[in-house]
């Protein structure tokens, strides 16, 4: 929601302990989101056949239809009988200050999901991405992956602020991939008490997104890979760009095109997200995608990707 005034003009310094305010807003936008659905949406657009795992509320059916129309398997989403789907509500004022609230809702029930049930339904799990979710669910799914020898990617993102060092160590140890942005990278090292080199020894591959500078991929004993971003037509809204990168990167892994190509696909999808308001509002059209991708990364890279693109 957008408030045309300024929050600061509505606050009385000596009355902050009894704040009771109502803002008359002049704009309301409702957009689909969530880390898991954002990543799955992008993968579905690329034809990578993702399976979405998580907990949603009894209000999920319209969202389910949208995701399934865009290539996402939603049959393993747990539906709460009592709670609404998690959501974030934010009001922005004329100075771009924000007051927001996050409602956990049905997300708390994700801890009751068993990955083996998902595997039994779909046949096998190539890779489980454990993204920002109910913290207990993240721990449960990590431990289950380790016990059942299922490859998994650790991707704490927003939840890293609420986790202590012990939880972070459990969640990343043994991961095939570890995702973070540059700020989160330092926070992971600080909270875990492990150096960058020690973390590399405990995960297969570390992927660090660098904002407008692209991404860096590191593995023990191998040269670092750095991939830049395609030139954007305009920067409209960066929200969800990280999820878009993950969608493209994971699709590239699914295709087997190698880490560098996968990162290039990820950066291309992230650029499309940046050029659009909303995390699932971009259109991924094959000819347009390949034209932009070829311009950014060359004909050899395009030839490796084109055969796989849905």
N, C-alpha and C positions, 0 to 999 in steps of 0.2 A: 504494500500500500504506500501511497505517496502523500505526505502531509506538506502543503504548500508553505507553511510557516517555518519557524525555527523552534526546536525543542528548548533551547537555552532561554528563549523569551517567556516560556511557560513555567520555568522553574524558579522557586523562591528559595534563596540560599539557606535561610534559617528555618525552613519548613520541609526540608528534604526527608526528615524522618516520618513525615505523614503525607507523602505524595499520593494524590488521587487525581489523576488527569484523564481526560478523554480528548483525542485528537480527531477533528473532522477531516477525513482524507478525501482527495478528489480523484484518486486513481486506484484501481484494484486489478492486479494481474494474478491469475492462478496458473501455475506451470507444473508440469510433471518433473520429478527429480528423484533423488536417492542414489547413492553411489552404485549399488548393484544394478538397478534398472538403467541408469545412465550408461554403464559399461555394456550391459547386455543389449541395449538398444543399438549402440554403435556396431557391436559384433554382428547383430542380426542384419543390419543394413549391409554389412560386408559379406553376408552369407556364411558366417562361421558357426551357425547353429548353437548358440549359447543356451545353457540351462540356468535359469534364475532360481536361486535358493535364498529364502528369507521368510519373514513373517509380515503379513499385512492384515488390515482390518476387514470388516464385513462390507466396507465401502470400496473394495478393490476391483469390482467387476469391470467398470469402465476402463480403468487403467490396464487391467489384464487384456482386454480386447485390443487396446492400442498396441501393447507390446507384442501380442501374438501376430497382429497384422504386420509387424515389422521384424518377424523372424525369430522371436524369443519364445523358448519353451518355458511356460509358467506353471506347469503341472506340479512342480515341487515347492510352490509357495504355500506356506502354512497360513490358513485364514483363521483369525481370532473370532470367536463367537461374541465377544463382549466389547472389544476395543476398536477404535478407528486406526487407520494407517498412520504411521508417524508423519509429522509435517513440521515445517519451519514457517513461522509467520513473522514478517518483518515490516516495520514502518520506517520510511526514509524521509528526512526533512529536506528543506531547501538547500542546506549546507552539506548534504549527503551524510549527515550523522544518522545512525540507525539504532532502533530499539527493536529487539527481536526475541522470540520465544521458540524453543524447540519442544515439541510434544513427542515423547517417546512412543506412547501408545502400544500398538501390537508388536513393535520391534522387540520388546522385552521377551516375547514368546519364541524368538529365534533360538534360544538356548535349548528348546525342546526338540529341535530338528536333528535327526540322525542321518548322516551322510550315506551310510550303507543302504538306507531305504532309497535314496536317490540313485545310487549306483545300481541297485537291483532293478530299478525301473528303466534306466537308460542303457544299461549294459556295462559301461565302465566309465570312470572319471579320468580324463586325460590330465586335467589340472584343476585344482580348486583354488579360486582366488578368495582369500579371507580378507575382505575389506572392512571398512568402518561399520560396525554393527553393535548390537548388545555385547558388552565386554565379556560376559559369561559365555555367550554363543561363540565369540571369537576364540576363546580358550578351548571350549569343548571341540570345536571343529578342527582346531590345530592339533590337539591331542589325538583326535580320531584319525586324522591324516597320517600322523606319525605311527600310530598303532597299526593301521591297515596298509602302510606303505603307499599312500596316495600322494603324488607330487602336489605341493601347494605353494602358493605365492602369498607372502605376508605384505599387507598393505594397510597399515594402521590409520593413515591420514588423520581425519578430525579427532579420532579417539586417543591419539597419542598424548594429548594434554591431560587426560584423565587416568593414564596408566603409570604405575610405578615401574622401577627398574626390573623387578622380578618378573612381572607380567610381560614386559617387552622382551626380556631374554627368552622366555618360554615361547612367545609368538614368532620370533624370528629364527631361533635355532633349528636348523634342519630344513629351512625353506629352500625351494628351488630358485625362487626369485624374491627379492626384497625391493618394494617400490617406496619411494618417498620423494618429496621435493628437497631443495637444498637446505632450507631452514629445518625441516623435519629430520634430515640426515644428521645435523649437528645435535638435535634434541635426542635422537635415538642413541647416539654415542654417549652423550652426557648422562642420560638416565640409566642406560644399561651398564655403564662403567667399562664398556668394551671399546677399544680403538677401532678405527676404520679397518685396519688390517685384520684384527681379530674377528670382526663381523664378516668380512669377506671369507674367512676360513670356515665360518659356520653356515654360510648360505652359498648357493651355487652361483648366482649372478645378482649383482646389485645395480638397480636402475634408478638414477637420480634425475628428475626433471629440473630444468634450469630456466623455466619461464620462457622469455622471448629468445633465449640462447639455445633452446632445444633440449637435448638429453645426453647424459653420459652413462655408459654401460661398462661395468667393471666385473671381471672374474679373476680368480687367483691364477697366476701364471700366464695370463693372456694380455695382449695389448688392450688399452682402454679404447672404447669406440665412442666417438662424439658425432652426433647428428644434429644439424641445424634445422630450423623451422622454415617452411615455405613462406614466401612473402604474402602477407594478408592483404586483401583488397581494402579492408577497414577493420578497425578494432571496435567492436560493438559491445561485447559482454564477455569477459574472461571466465565467468562462472561455468564450471563443468569441463573446462579444457583438459584438466588432468584426467578426468574420466574418459574423455574422448581419446586421449593418447593411449590409455590402457586398452580401450576397445580395439584400436588399430594394431597396437603391439601384440595383443593376445590373438587377434585374427591372423597376424603374420606368423606367430608361432604355430597356430593351427595348420597353416598352409605349409610350414616347413621351409620358409624362405631365408632363415638365418636371422641373427639378432640385429644386424645393421638394417636390413630391409624391413624387418618388423618395426624397428624404431622409426624408420622413414614413413611407413604407413601410419603409425601412431601420430607422428607430428603433423601429417596431412589432415587426419581427422580432427586433431586438436585445433588446427587453423580454421577448419570449417565451423567448429563450435564457436570460436572467438568472433567470427564474422556474423553471428546470429544471436539474437536475444533468446535466452532459454537454453536448457541443456539438451533438449531433444527436439529442437525446432529446425535443425539443419536438414537439408535434402542431400542425400548422397547418390548422385547420378553417375553412372559408370563412365560415360564419355567425358564429362566435366572433371571428374576425379582424376582420370588418367591424364588429361591435358595438364592439369595443375601439377600432378605428381611428376610427369615427365619434365616439365619446365624446372622443377625444383631439384630433381635428383638425377636426371639424365635418362637416355634411352635404354641403357643396360638395366638400370634399376626398374624401369617401367616394364621391360620385357619379363623380368622375374615375377612381377606382381600381377600383370594383366591377366594371365591365364587363370588365376585364382579368384579374381574379383567377380562377385555375383552380378 
